[in-house]
Amino acid sequence: KQWYQRRVAITAGISGKSQAMFALVFCTRYLDLFFSFISLYNTTMKIIYIACSIGTCYLIFMKFKPTYDSNHDTFRVEFLLGPCVILALVLNHSFTVTEILWTFSIYLEAGAILPQLFMMSKTGEAETITSHYLFMLGMYRGLYILNWVYRYHTESFFDPIAVVAGVVQTVLYIDFFYLYVTKVLKGKSLVLPC
């Protein structure tokens, strides 16, 4: 019985749709792997991002499918994908396939967490490990913001597409951050207010 309980909880609380959106983000962003070499480190990290995101989807949708909670993972991703495609076609740096796909990935990453947040709002709570995972995703975005500030001051580099999408993504995390700090860091479970 204990083995069964651990198996049931493997993907509990994780949105497969969010993970699929992140896999799509990295696959569309890093297509330049096939025709552009920057450095061994850069290439290795791109391959790791793609492999990990696709591997996570495999685990959720195939290997541990019986533990996946599709009843609560009901966010309509077409309402996220459609606007991202349109924005990428209209607001981009240049109208080339790779640039449009890169821009699409930036816009999609800003909203890829929405299925996860929607799933949390439907269940009304989040496992502690899921809360930590979401916090780390938010910290990843926070480090991006620090990188933008650094690059702006040292290189005078400013990418309005990445910055606006990053700000949108950060705003989506603000309510979660508040709950994380006031609940999870104090040892309480993350239960959403009614």
N, C-alpha and C positions, 0 to 999 in steps of 0.2 A: 504494500500500500504506500509506503514512503517513497519508493521509486516512482510510482504513478503520480504522486503529488508533485514531485520535482519536475517530472516530464510535462505535466499540465501547465506549469508556470513558466516554461521556457520562453514562449513568445507573448505571454500575457501582458497586456498593456502597451505593446509595441504596434504602431500603425504600419502595416505592410505597405500601404499606399504612400506614406511619407518616405519609406525606404526606397520604394520604386522611383519616386520623384528625385531623390538624391542620386540614385543610379543613373537616371536620365540626365541629370545635371552634369555629372562627371563624364559620361560618355559623349555628350555634345560639346562640352567645354574642352576636352582633351583630344579631339580628333587630330590636332596638329602633330600628334605622336607619329603619324604616318609620313609626314613630309617636312618636319622641322625639328632640328636637334639643338637644344640650348645647353644642356649639360647632363651628365650621367645622373646626378642627384635629381634634377628636374624630371627627367624621363622616368626614373625609378619611382618617384613619388606619384606621378600621374598614373602609372600602372598599378601601384598599390591602392590608390583611391578608387580606381575603376574596379579592380579585383575585389576589394573589400565590400564595396557597395553592391556589386552583382552577387557576391558570395552571401551577403546578408539576405538579399532577396531570395536566393536559392534556399537558405535555411528556413526562412519564414514561410514561403509558398510551397516548398517541396518536402524537405526533410522533416520539419516539425509542423507541417500543415495541420495536423489534428489539434495543436495547441494554439493556432492562430485564431483570434477572435474577430472573425469577419462580420459578426452581428453588430459590433460597435464601430468597426472601421468602415464607416459609410459615407465619408466625405466624397462629394462629386468632383473628382479631379478634372473633369472636362471644363469646369468653371474656373480652374486654375490654369490649365494648359492653353485654352483658347486665348485669353487675354495676353498670356506670355508670348504666344506665337505672333499675335497681332502687333504687340509692342516691339518685338524683335524685328519685324518687317518694316515698321514705321520709324522707330527710334534706334538707330545703330550708327556705328562709326563709318562703315562703308558697306555697300550692298553687294557683298560676296557671300558665298555659302558658309565659309568658315566663320566669318564675322557675324553673320546672322545667327548661326548656331551658338557661338560664344555668347552673344548678347542674350539669346533665349535662355541659356544656362544661368546667366546672372539674374535675370528676372525670375526664372523658375526657382532658383535657390532661395530667393527672398520669401517665397510662399510655400516652399516644400514642407515646412513644418506644420502648416495648417491642418492637414489630415490628423497629425498626432495631437494637436491642441483640440481639434474637434472631437476626437475619440475620448480625450480626457474629460471634455465637457459633458459627453454623453454618459460616461461611467461615473462621473462626479468625484473621481479620485485617481491617484497614480501610485504605482508601486514605488518604493524608495529608490530602487535601482533605475527605474524609468525617469524619476525626478532628477537623479544625478546625471543621467545621460542627456536630458534636455538642458540642464544647466551647463554641461560641457559644450553642447552645441552653441549655446548662447555666448559662452566665453570665447569660443572659436571666432564668433562674429565680432566680439569685443576686441580681440587681438587684430582682426582685420582693420577695425577703425583706427587702432593705434598705428598700424602700418600705413594707412592713408595719411594720417597726420605727419608721420615721419617722412614719407616720400614727398609730401607737399613741401615740407620745410627744407629738405635736403636736395631734392631734384626739381622742385617746382612742378611736380606731376599731379594732375587732378583729372580723374575720370568721372564725369558726372553720372554716367549710367551706373557704374559700380557703386558710387557713393549714395545715390538716391535709392537704389535697390537695397543696399546695406542698411540704410536708415529705416526703410520700411520693415526689413527683417528684424531689426533691433526693436522697433516699436511693438512688433508682434510678441516679443519675448518679455516685455516690461511687466505685464501682469503676472506672468509665471515667475519671474525673478522675485517679485514681492512675496508671493506665496512660498517660494523656495526658502528665502531668507527667514521669513517669519514662522515657518512650520518645520521644514525638513532639517534645517541647520540646528533647530532646537530639539531634534529627536522625535518630533511628532510626524504622523503620516500626512501626506498632502491630500486633503479633502477640500474640494472646491466649495466656496460659499454658495448657498442656495439663491 
